[in-house]
Amino acid sequence: MFITVDPEDPRPIYHQVADSIRVLIAGRDLLPGAALPPVRQVAADLGVSQNTIALAYRELQGEGLVEIRHGSGAVVAPRRVAQGPAGAPADDLRPQIRSLLAQLLLGGLTRPEIVRVVREELEELGR
């Protein structure tokens, strides 16, 4: 598993770690049932506090992406399946998507640039 953190990134380290794991899960580099490395190992590899990694794992657990099994570590949870248009996970994420799109527009990106970036990122996740 390949996780990196950037000290210049304004996001907290635990967010960077959680985002890295989300990308690995979304890109199917980590499949359901795959064990995540122990908190202690990831913390040592990245040179950060164990509490930071534990917080990232708990955040992923709260999102239903990871199951924490006390005594045996964390594993990737089974994938959720959308169940119809009303109340589907995509609907739950719409406020976050809208906020991100607004940030991109306010940052000066044009609509075609945003579409291009989203397509590129989806392709990257599909690899």
Secondary structure by P-SEA (a helix, b strand, c coil): cbbbbbccccccaaaaaaaaaaaaaaacccccccccccaaaaaaaacccaaaaaaaaaaaaaacccccccccccccccbbbbccccccccccaaaaaaaaaaaaaaacccaaaaaaaaaaaaaaaac
